[in-house]
Each structure stands twice: as C-alpha cells, then as structure tokens.
Amino acid sequence: MAQEKGNLSINSENFLPIIKKWLYTDKDIFVRELVSNGCDAVTKFKKLVMMGEASAPDGEKYAIHVDVDQKAKTITISDNGIGMTADEIKKYINQIAFSGASDFMAKYSEKSSDENDIIGHFGLGFYSAFMVADKVEIDTLSYQEGAESAKWISDGGIEFEITDGTRTERGTTITLFIGDDGKEFLEYALMYQTLRKYCAFMPVDIFFNFEREKTDEEIKAEAEKAAEKAEEAAKDTSEDSADKLDETNESTESEDKNDEPLPINETTPLWLKNPKDLTDDDYKKFYHSVFGDMADPLFWIHLNMDYPFNLKGILYFPKLLSDVDVLEGEIKLYSNQVYIADNIKEIVPEFLLLLKGVMDCPDLPLNVSRSALQNDGYAAKMSTYIVKKVADKLNSIFKNDRETYEKFWDDISLFLKYGCMKEEKFYDKIKDSLIYKTTNGVYKTLTQYLDDNKDKHENKVFYVSDEKAQVQYVNMLREQSMEALILSSRIDVNFISFLEYKSNGKPEFARIDADIAETLKDKDAQNDEKLSEEMQNLFRLTLNNSDLTVKAESLKSADIASMMLISERSRRMLEMMENYKGQPELLKMFGDVKPEYTLVLNINNSLVKKLIEIKAQPESKDCSDLVCEQLYDLAMMSQKALSPEEMSKFIARSNTIMEKMLEK
C-alpha cells in the first residue's frame, strides 16, 4: 500500500480545543465510545457469519481487550470484529466524521445548553480519543477475503497518515498515546472503574489487562518466594520425589487453567432474561452488584415492552432508612446495553428517580439529547408506560397480598406520597391502594377509616404527627374507642394539603390537638360560657398573656386536667414558614402569623374544680397562680419543648408545689 498523508479539512483550528472544553468534565466518555465501537464491529461480523456472508474459525471467542501500559503511556483497545480496509478508514474515520465539521463549529463555538451531547454528532464518537491522547493509531484488517491490513495515524486529530498495517488477524486495534490531559486513565483503579461504569453490560466479553512496573518490594518478595521453593525442592530427596514433582506440575497446570482471566462485564444482563427463568436471589444478587446496597430491595418490577417502543429493565424499591434516603435513588439508562446516563427525567418521571434500577432503551440514540427528548413522542410514551407498570405492580400487591403490602408500607409510603404529589395521574391510579397506620396499630385506607368512624366524626380525619408528644390526646381518643391516622413524616405536611385539594376539602384533616371531637365531651353537661370567660381572664392575668384563649369544657375523661389546642390553619402556616425560613422574600407573603393556642380546662377534673373554687379567694392567690402556671406548662409541653428558662421555672414551681403538699 502506498503511504498516504492528508488533512482533515477542518475550517477552524479550534476543533479539538472545543471538544476538550465542553466535554472536559466527561472526558472518560472516550472509553464508552471506543469500546462500544469495538462491540459494534463484533456484532456486525457475527451477523455476517449468521447470514453466510463471512466465515469464522470454529469455537472462535469474540472479545474486546483493553490494555493499559504505564511505561509506554498507552491505552490499547482491540477487537476481533469486522475490521476495515484503507478505503473504509477514509470513509468512516475521515469523511463521515468531518462531513458536518462546519455545522459542528457553528453550533459549539458558543456554549451549548446540551454540553453532554457533543460526542456522537457528525460521527465524532471516535474523536473523543483525542480528549486524552496526543496521538492515536488505528491498526485494522478487514474480514473481506484478500484484504490488506491498514494503519491510520494522527497527531492531534487534524492531520493523518495511512500506511500498511501490522495486524495479521481480522479486527481493529486502537492505540492511544496518552497526553497530560488523560494521564489519570493510566491508573489501574480509575480505568477499571470507568470500564465498569460504561461497559458493565456490553454484549461482547471485555477483558482488562494492566501493565506496570513492579515495585522494589514486589520484586524482593517474588525473589524470596522463589528461593523458598528452591530450598524445599533441594530438601526433598525421598524416593517418591518424582511423583511429588509430577503432582506439583499437574496442580500448577490446574491452577493456571483456573486463573484464566474473566471478562469485566456481563454480556447477558438480568433485564434481558425471561422473568420466568429468574429467582428472587437472582434479582437480589444483581441489585447488590450494581448498586452496592447491602440491604435487600423490598420488591422489584421487570419491564419488558416491544411495541410501540422497545424498553426493558428492572426497577427496584429499596428499603429506606430515613427521609434523607428518598433523595438517593439511581436509575441507570442504557441503549443496547451501553450506559448513557443516570436519572434522565425526560424518560423516567422525576418521582421514580427515587427508586433504583436499570432501563435499556434501544430506540434511543447513544448520545441522547435532553432537549430532543423533551419533544420526543417515544420518550413521553415510555414515561407513561413506566408509571402504569409501577402503579399496576403496587395495586396488584395491595389486592393480592395485603399482608406483605402492609409490611412494605412504612418503607414505600414516602415514595408513593411524593409520587402522588408530583404526578397526579399516578395518584389517580393508586389512590385506592394508599393505606395509613392508625394509633390502634392497624393499616386502613382513607375510605376504611372514614367508614369506621363516621358515627363519631363524619367527614373528618384526625391524625397525629408525633405519637409520643401527643400521647395525651391519643389516650383520650382510645378511651372512647376512637383512632387517628399516623402522619409523622416531613412530607405529610404537604401530602395532607394535597389530599384535601383532591377531595375539595372533604374530608377535612385536623391534627389530634387542633380540635376536640364532640364524642370526647360530656354531652349531658351544659356549656358554661361565663365560666370560660372567667377562667380566661384568670389565666391571662396570671400569665401576663392577653392573647391566650381559654375554654372550660366537660370532658368524659376526668383524668385530664388541661390540654393545649392549636389552630390547624395557623399551625400549617407556621410549618410552611419554617420551610421557607432561608428565603426572606417568600416569607413576606405570609405576613405576621402567630400560633393560635387554646387552653382547654376540663371542669370534670378534680384539680380544675378546686381551682374554680379558690379563684376568687384573695388568700388563695399564691396557690391559684401556681396551679394556673403549672396547668399551662403541662398543656404546652404536649405542643413543644419548653425553653431552658421555662423549664427552670417549671422545675422550681414543681418543687414548691410538692413542698406545700408536704406541709399539709
């Protein structure tokens, strides 16, 4: 072959600098591009063999070999695929790659909104090699009968040279002479990690070989080990030494066979297999391997769609340890087993990104553009399909295995509530499968709760946000055979409002300390508004709090002396303000919101009765002041923790009360 030199006819010398600038943070993409090109070459050749248009030696093993040589500062990627002729090199590497060079320069000379979408446009995938290499060589031999090997050499990606190649077997070898921009990829750990990131499930076996100079310590250790073996052999003078030597040789040969290198990838990932052929352990093992999560997933959904688009994958529901875990989902997107990216919300609805999983979408281009996906009909259909599959799975477990569903509920409720608020279509599909734990320890749907309590409080849902702090109220309900829903996560503040919005305010939600159900009051007792006014004046004067509202009520339970209620409306406003406390501009729209507290005194309680008796007696003022302050603090402690100053006063006052009791 006559040597040929040429120029790639770039209209600007800024071609490579632009690639390096916009893809600098993702320069490891060259691994994906070059290895996936090798896989494509192998796949094409295998198809030709199947069609009878090419032949391969019996038992040939197809593979991609990635070699790193620290001493030579090279990375080599070799395949035994279809190979290329010199003319094909000119066509695929020179002409196609730069047929759109002018458009490329026009588009990317200014910053683009799709910075991760450069490689792959205008056939530039191969040229990602120059992000890490100063010089690149392609040595290739086509499968075609009589073909000659050819070598393409380029320094800097602008000028090239084509000459005779050195390959004697079909396939392609790409050698990257690594420059300063890519020297970190000569490190074994980083290169292995990058291969696993992009190539863990590519359809052709990938082998990773690493060449580095041995350290002085390693050389010394090997020498000592060899000396020990020689010494042992010299001591062995028994008659059966020859037999032992044979056994040793056989053992060594066996070890060599067992030490054959293994590919770093799984060519037939779990999502491509038939679910009927898989066990629960298969799914769990795959989950642990891919996501590094030692805890078992709760359950999973195997996706398999062929029409009108091709989509396969597995979505896992992980066990969440806290509210924070909700933010740590990870869904990996692949195209024909080649990794594209994590968490692309144009395909995977945002709320599903809280899950962990893999999805393979062959209909998507390898270098998918997020702006293109926003206008892509298939992407929208995929998103709809995924939501439907998740909803169907949840509804199926709820209907067919309610016991298991209830065991999962505490782990998946955060995800489901978030999903309902983010995508109302999802809520519409699973609303009848939403359950809530009650203060009686059972799980009920909202409909079940309302039906069970309609005789006690129709169209009203009582709930608790903190069982321990609100135990006084819980006990009151329980004594009257009533229950409340437990809505204690951070997301429930917004979820309650969402449910009211979806139902036009019916039922109404009220925290257990926002109101007293009529069934808790003594219906035979008459409401004494005058007494309420008198007690309100007494407490306002004693506590120096003119805004305090006090009500005297006859409660069925005589054990409770006082309760503190807080308006549901004002409390929700305060909670919203707390969420916006770092954004002063947004806080302004709330105005001056104060908590609306109501102190309820149970006039069936003996202590309150005594207070009513002595309230107008001047000689008992000290005692009544102590009781008023104590009743107020005890009631307030169910709402919030006392400040250090308030707690000090409470303790001192408690001691004074006990001293007075002993005096009597």
C-alpha positions, 0 to 999 in steps of 0.5 A: 500500500502506498503511504498516504498523508492528508488533512482533515479539512477542518475550517477552524483550528479550534476543533479539538480545543472545543471538544476538550472544553465542553466535554472536559468534565466527561472526558472518560466518555472516550472509553464508552465510545471506543469500546462500544465501537469495538462491540459494534464491529463484533456484532456486525461480523457475527451477523455476517457469519449468521447470514453466510456472508463471512466465515469464522474459525470454529469455537472462535471467542469474540472479545474486546481487550483493553490494555493499559501500559504505564511505561509506554503511556498507552491505552490499547483497545482491540477487537476481533470484529469486522475490521476495515480496509484503507478505503473504509478508514477514509470513509468512516474515520475521515469523511463521515466524521468531518462531513458536518465539521462546519455545522459542528463549529457553528453550533459549539463555538458558543456554549451549548445548553446540551454540553453532554451531547457533543460526542456522537454528532457528525460521527465524532464518537471516535474523536473523543480519543483525542480528549486524552491522547496526543496521538492515536493509531488505528491498526485494522484488517478487514474480514473481506477475503484478500484484504490488506491490513491498514494503519491510520495515524494522527497527531492531534486529530487534524492531520493523518497518515495511512500506511500498511498495517501490522495486524495479521488477524481480522479486527481493529486495534486502537492505540492511544498515546496518552497526553497530560490531559488523560494521564489519570486513565493510566491508573489501574483503579480509575480505568477499571472503574470507568470500564465498569461504569460504561461497559458493565453490560456490553454484549461482547466479553471485555477483558482488562489487562494492566501493565506496570512496573513492579515495585522494589518490594514486589520484586524482593518478595517474588525473589524470596518466594522463589528461593523458598521453593528452591530450598524445599525442592533441594530438601526433598530427596525421598524416593517418591520425589518424582511423583511429588514433582509430577503432582506439583506440575499437574496442580500448577497446570490446574491452577493456571487453567483456573486463573484464566482471566474473566471478562469485566462485564456481563454480556447477558444482563438480568433485564434481558432474561425471561422473568420466568427463568429468574429467582428472587436471589437472582434479582437480589444478587444483581441489585447488590452488584450494581448498586452496592446496597447491602440491604435487600430491595423490598420488591422489584418490577421487570419491564419488558415492552416491544411495541410501540417502543422497545424498553426493558429493565428492572426497577427496584424499591429499596428499603429506606432508612430515613427521609434523607434516603428518598433523595438517593435513588439511581436509575441507570439508562442504557441503549443496547446495553451501553450506559448513557446516563443516570436519572434522565427525567425526560424518560423516567418521571422525576418521582421514580428517580427515587427508586433504583434500577436499570432501563435499556432503551434501544430506540434511543440514540447513544448520545441522547439529547435532553432537549430532543427528548423533551419533544420526543413522542417515544420518550413521553410514551415510555414515561407513561408506560413506566408509571402504569407498570409501577402503579399496576405492580403496587395495586396488584400487591395491595389486592393480592397480598395485603399482608406483605403490602402492609409490611412494605408500607412504612418503607414505600409510603414516602415514595408513593406520597411524593409520587402522588404529589408530583404526578397526579395521574399516578395518584389517580391510579393508586389512590385506592391502594394508599393505606395509613397506620392508625394509633390502634396499630392497624393499616386502613385506607382513607375510605376504611377509616372514614367508614369506621368512624363516621358515627363519631366524626363524619367527614373528618380525619384526625391524625397525629404527627408525633405519637409520643408528644401527643400521647395525651390526646391519643389516650383520650381518643382510645378511651372512647374507642376512637383512632387517628391516622399516623402522619409523622413524616416531613412530607405529610405536611404537604401530602395532607394539603394535597389530599384535601385539594383532591377531595375539595376539602372533604374530608377535612384533616385536623391534627389530634390537638387542633380540635376536640371531637364532640364524642370526647365531651360530656354531652349531658353537661351544659356549656358554661360560657361565663365560666370560660370567660372567667377562667380566661381572664384568670389565666391571662392575668396570671400569665401576663398573656392577653392573647391566650384563649381559654375554654372550660369544657366537660370532658368524659375523661376526668383524668385530664386536667388541661390540654393545649389546642392549636389552630390547624390553619395557623399551625400549617402556616407556621410549618410552611414558614419554617420551610421557607425560613432561608428565603426572606422574600417568600416569607413576606407573603405570609405576613405576621402569623402567630400560633393560635393556642387554646387552653382547654380546662376540663371542669370534670377534673378534680384539680380544675374544680378546686381551682374554680373554687379558690379563684376568687379567694384573695388568700388563695392567690399564691396557690391559684397562680401556681396551679394556673402556671403549672396547668399551662406548662403541662398543656404546652409541653404536649405542643413543644419543648419548653425553653431552658428558662421555662423549664427552670421555672417549671422545675422550681414551681414543681418543687414548691408545689410538692413542698406545700403538699408536704406541709399539709 
